[in-house]
Amino acid sequence: KYYSGTVGNDAVQQAFSGIAYYKLDKAVVITNSDFSSGARKLAEEADVLLWDHVEPIEEDNRYTLYQAMAILFFGWSIIQLYQIFYSAEPTKDYQFISYSLLFIASFLQAIPHHARIATGIAVILSSIHAYMYSIQKVFSIFTLDYYQLALFFFIIVTFIRFVYYIKKYSIRRQANKRNQLRQDIQETRYTIAQNMAVFLANEFNCNVKVIDMKVEDNDLIITLQTNRTQTSQLASIQTKLNQNQEQIQYELRATALHMIELTIRASH
């Protein structure tokens, strides 16, 4: 992501979140200025790349060209609808329906968006219009006019964009599920840590506070702080925790003054 000006922690946090959200291997934050010291420190921890003093990046103009084509088809459909409205031809109604479909399809692609549903509708409507247009003449690959070629190209590109948006939506949906699962796991760990703090507070008859949580080799390690030393009770409380436990083992140990480390591991 490109920024203009000095970049802080928020940009690095967004980039880190984007790695999981978009299923990326690496995220890069780019600015034409510099990064704060906090942003650089956070980037090292989050494994996010920082590129400073980079000139503005030129935008890809492929979508702009496609949008210009959609605008041209939109304008052409309006002209045709206007002429058909005042026409007395026998196929007036047929042509009106045909170009109305093109009008809707081109309008959906002329406006900037990244919606798979609107793009899918545009593919269907423009394809029907192409069929209705070609059925009025004897179809042959050698008698295709420039309008049909342009319309065919428009339909192909729109279909490619439709497939791209479907895949993008699928990736986002999977990423959201993974993020939700991570969040649920983190909330469960937090709940376990708080419940253990309450349990130990009752056993020690003192205040116990959760300081930190981490996972090592699938073991949940909780660092707790008490307001007085209770090392003499650790062995008995550990035995109490492990009573009637077949799937989980608890280990309690003092790491520093008023600091206790509780390890919860699954039995193998």
C-alpha positions as CSV (number, residue, x, y, z in Angstrom):
1,K,0.0,0.0,0.0
2,Y,1.3,3.4,-0.9
3,Y,1.2,6.4,1.4
4,S,2.1,10.0,1.1
5,G,3.9,11.5,4.1
6,T,5.4,10.0,7.2
7,V,3.8,6.7,8.1
8,G,3.1,5.4,11.6
9,N,2.0,2.2,13.3
10,D,-1.5,2.1,11.9
11,A,-0.3,1.5,8.4
12,V,1.9,-1.4,9.5
13,Q,-1.0,-2.9,11.5
14,Q,-3.3,-2.7,8.4
15,A,-0.6,-4.3,6.2
16,F,-0.1,-7.2,8.7
17,S,-3.9,-7.8,8.9
18,G,-4.0,-7.7,5.1
19,I,-1.6,-10.6,4.9
20,A,-4.1,-13.0,6.5
21,Y,-7.2,-11.3,4.9
22,Y,-5.9,-11.6,1.3
23,K,-3.9,-14.8,1.9
24,L,-0.6,-13.1,1.0
25,D,3.0,-14.2,1.4
26,K,4.3,-10.7,2.1
27,A,3.0,-7.1,2.7
28,V,4.8,-4.0,1.7
29,V,4.1,-0.4,3.0
30,I,5.4,2.3,0.6
31,T,5.8,6.0,1.2
32,N,7.4,8.9,-0.5
33,S,8.6,10.1,2.9
34,D,9.7,8.2,6.0
35,F,8.5,5.8,8.7
36,S,8.3,6.5,12.4
37,S,10.5,4.6,14.8
38,G,7.5,2.8,16.2
39,A,6.4,1.7,12.7
40,R,9.9,0.3,11.9
41,K,10.0,-1.6,15.2
42,L,6.5,-3.0,14.6
43,A,7.3,-3.9,11.0
44,E,10.3,-6.1,12.2
45,E,8.0,-8.0,14.6
46,A,5.2,-8.4,12.1
47,D,7.5,-9.2,9.2
48,V,6.2,-6.4,7.0
49,L,8.4,-4.7,4.4
50,L,8.9,-0.9,4.6
51,W,10.0,1.0,1.5
52,D,10.7,4.7,2.1
53,H,11.3,7.7,-0.2
54,V,9.6,6.0,-3.2
55,E,8.1,8.1,-6.0
56,P,4.3,7.7,-6.5
57,I,3.4,4.5,-8.3
58,E,1.6,4.9,-11.7
59,E,-1.8,3.2,-11.7
60,D,-2.6,0.4,-14.1
61,N,-4.6,1.8,-16.9
62,R,-6.1,-1.5,-18.2
63,Y,-9.3,-1.1,-16.1
64,T,-9.6,2.5,-17.3
65,L,-9.5,1.4,-20.9
66,Y,-12.2,-1.2,-20.2
67,Q,-14.3,1.3,-18.4
68,A,-13.9,3.7,-21.4
69,M,-15.2,0.9,-23.6
70,A,-18.2,0.4,-21.3
71,I,-18.9,4.1,-21.5
72,L,-18.8,4.1,-25.3
73,F,-21.3,1.1,-25.3
74,F,-23.4,3.0,-22.9
75,G,-23.5,6.1,-25.1
76,W,-24.1,4.0,-28.2
77,S,-27.1,2.2,-26.5
78,I,-28.6,5.6,-25.6
79,I,-28.3,6.8,-29.2
80,Q,-29.8,3.5,-30.6
81,L,-32.7,3.6,-28.1
82,Y,-33.5,7.2,-29.0
83,Q,-33.5,6.3,-32.7
84,I,-35.6,3.2,-32.2
85,F,-38.1,5.1,-30.1
86,Y,-38.9,7.3,-33.0
87,S,-38.6,4.5,-35.6
88,A,-41.5,2.9,-37.4
89,E,-39.6,-0.4,-38.3
90,P,-41.5,-3.7,-37.7
91,T,-38.6,-4.9,-35.5
92,K,-38.9,-1.8,-33.3
93,D,-39.8,-3.7,-30.1
94,Y,-37.2,-6.4,-30.6
95,Q,-34.5,-3.8,-31.1
96,F,-35.6,-1.8,-28.2
97,I,-35.3,-4.8,-25.9
98,S,-31.9,-5.7,-27.3
99,Y,-30.4,-2.3,-26.8
100,S,-32.1,-1.9,-23.4
101,L,-30.1,-5.0,-22.3
102,L,-26.9,-3.4,-23.6
103,F,-27.8,-0.1,-21.8
104,I,-28.1,-1.9,-18.5
105,A,-25.0,-4.1,-19.0
106,S,-22.7,-1.2,-20.1
107,F,-24.0,1.0,-17.3
108,L,-23.1,-1.6,-14.7
109,Q,-19.5,-1.7,-16.0
110,A,-19.2,2.0,-16.7
111,I,-19.4,2.9,-13.0
112,P,-16.4,1.9,-10.9
113,H,-17.0,-1.1,-8.7
114,H,-15.7,-4.5,-7.8
115,A,-19.0,-6.4,-7.4
116,R,-19.3,-9.9,-8.8
117,I,-23.1,-9.8,-9.0
118,A,-23.2,-6.6,-11.1
119,T,-20.4,-8.0,-13.3
120,G,-22.3,-11.3,-13.7
121,I,-25.5,-9.6,-14.7
122,A,-23.5,-7.5,-17.2
123,V,-22.1,-10.7,-18.8
124,I,-25.5,-12.3,-19.1
125,L,-27.3,-9.2,-20.5
126,S,-24.5,-8.3,-23.0
127,S,-24.4,-11.9,-24.2
128,I,-28.2,-11.8,-24.8
129,H,-27.8,-8.5,-26.7
130,A,-25.1,-10.0,-28.8
131,Y,-27.2,-13.0,-29.6
132,M,-30.3,-10.8,-30.4
133,Y,-28.1,-8.6,-32.6
134,S,-26.5,-11.4,-34.6
135,I,-29.8,-13.3,-35.1
136,Q,-31.1,-10.5,-37.2
137,K,-28.5,-11.3,-39.8
138,V,-27.1,-14.5,-41.4
139,F,-24.3,-15.3,-38.9
140,S,-20.9,-16.2,-40.2
141,I,-17.5,-15.8,-38.7
142,F,-16.5,-14.1,-42.0
143,T,-19.3,-11.5,-41.9
144,L,-18.7,-10.2,-38.4
145,D,-18.8,-6.4,-38.4
146,Y,-16.7,-4.2,-36.2
147,Y,-19.5,-3.7,-33.7
148,Q,-19.8,-7.5,-33.1
149,L,-16.0,-7.8,-32.7
150,A,-16.0,-5.0,-30.1
151,L,-19.0,-6.5,-28.4
152,F,-17.4,-9.9,-28.3
153,F,-14.2,-8.5,-26.8
154,F,-16.3,-6.6,-24.2
155,I,-18.1,-9.8,-23.2
156,I,-14.9,-11.8,-22.9
157,V,-13.2,-9.2,-20.7
158,T,-16.4,-8.8,-18.6
159,F,-16.5,-12.6,-18.1
160,I,-12.8,-12.7,-17.1
161,R,-13.5,-9.9,-14.5
162,F,-16.5,-11.9,-13.3
163,V,-14.4,-15.0,-12.7
164,Y,-11.7,-12.9,-11.0
165,Y,-14.3,-11.4,-8.6
166,I,-15.7,-14.8,-7.7
167,K,-12.2,-16.1,-6.9
168,K,-11.4,-12.9,-5.0
169,Y,-14.7,-13.3,-3.0
170,S,-13.9,-16.9,-2.3
171,I,-10.4,-16.0,-1.0
172,R,-11.8,-13.3,1.2
173,R,-14.5,-15.6,2.6
174,Q,-11.9,-18.3,3.4
175,A,-9.6,-15.6,5.0
176,N,-12.6,-14.3,7.1
177,K,-13.3,-17.8,8.3
178,R,-9.6,-18.3,9.3
179,N,-9.5,-14.9,11.0
180,Q,-12.8,-15.7,12.8
181,L,-11.3,-19.1,13.9
182,R,-8.2,-17.4,15.2
183,Q,-10.3,-14.8,17.0
184,D,-12.4,-17.6,18.6
185,I,-9.3,-19.5,19.7
186,Q,-7.8,-16.3,21.1
187,E,-11.0,-15.5,23.0
188,T,-11.1,-19.1,24.3
189,R,-7.5,-18.9,25.5
190,Y,-8.3,-15.5,27.2
191,T,-11.3,-17.0,28.9
192,I,-9.3,-20.0,30.1
193,A,-6.6,-17.6,31.4
194,Q,-9.1,-15.5,33.3
195,N,-10.8,-18.5,34.8
196,M,-7.5,-19.9,36.0
197,A,-6.7,-16.5,37.5
198,V,-10.0,-16.6,39.4
199,F,-9.3,-20.2,40.5
200,L,-5.8,-19.4,41.8
201,A,-7.0,-16.2,43.5
202,N,-9.4,-18.3,45.5
203,E,-6.8,-20.9,46.3
204,F,-4.1,-18.4,47.2
205,N,-6.6,-16.0,48.9
206,C,-4.9,-13.1,47.1
207,N,-5.2,-11.1,43.9
208,V,-4.1,-12.8,40.7
209,K,-3.8,-11.1,37.4
210,V,-3.1,-12.4,33.9
211,I,0.1,-10.8,32.5
212,D,0.7,-12.7,29.3
213,M,-0.3,-15.7,27.2
214,K,1.6,-17.6,24.6
215,V,1.5,-21.0,22.8
216,E,4.6,-23.2,22.5
217,D,4.4,-26.7,21.0
218,N,0.6,-26.6,21.4
219,D,0.9,-25.9,25.1
220,L,-0.8,-22.8,26.5
221,I,1.5,-20.9,28.8
222,I,-0.1,-18.3,31.1
223,T,2.0,-15.8,33.1
224,L,0.2,-14.6,36.2
225,Q,1.1,-12.0,38.9
226,T,0.1,-12.2,42.5
227,N,0.3,-9.6,45.2
228,R,2.2,-11.9,47.5
229,T,4.4,-15.0,47.2
230,Q,2.6,-18.3,47.3
231,T,5.3,-20.8,46.1
232,S,4.7,-23.2,49.0
233,Q,1.2,-23.9,47.7
234,L,2.1,-24.5,44.1
235,A,2.6,-28.3,44.4
236,S,-0.7,-28.9,46.2
237,I,-2.6,-26.7,43.8
238,Q,-1.0,-28.5,40.8
239,T,-2.1,-31.8,42.2
240,K,-5.6,-30.5,42.7
241,L,-5.8,-29.3,39.2
242,N,-4.6,-32.6,37.7
243,Q,-7.1,-34.7,39.7
244,N,-9.5,-36.6,37.4
245,Q,-7.8,-35.1,34.3
246,E,-7.0,-37.5,31.5
247,Q,-6.8,-35.2,28.5
248,I,-5.1,-32.1,30.1
249,Q,-2.1,-31.6,32.4
250,Y,-1.4,-28.5,34.5
251,E,2.0,-27.4,35.6
252,L,2.6,-24.6,38.0
253,R,6.0,-23.0,38.7
254,A,7.3,-19.7,40.2
255,T,9.3,-17.7,37.7
256,A,10.1,-14.6,39.8
257,L,8.9,-12.8,42.9
258,H,5.1,-12.7,42.8
259,M,5.2,-14.2,39.3
260,I,3.7,-17.7,38.4
261,E,3.7,-19.6,35.1
262,L,0.9,-22.0,34.4
263,T,1.4,-24.4,31.6
264,I,-1.7,-26.3,30.2
265,R,-0.8,-29.1,27.9
266,A,-2.8,-31.9,26.2
267,S,-1.9,-35.4,27.2
268,H,-0.5,-37.6,24.5
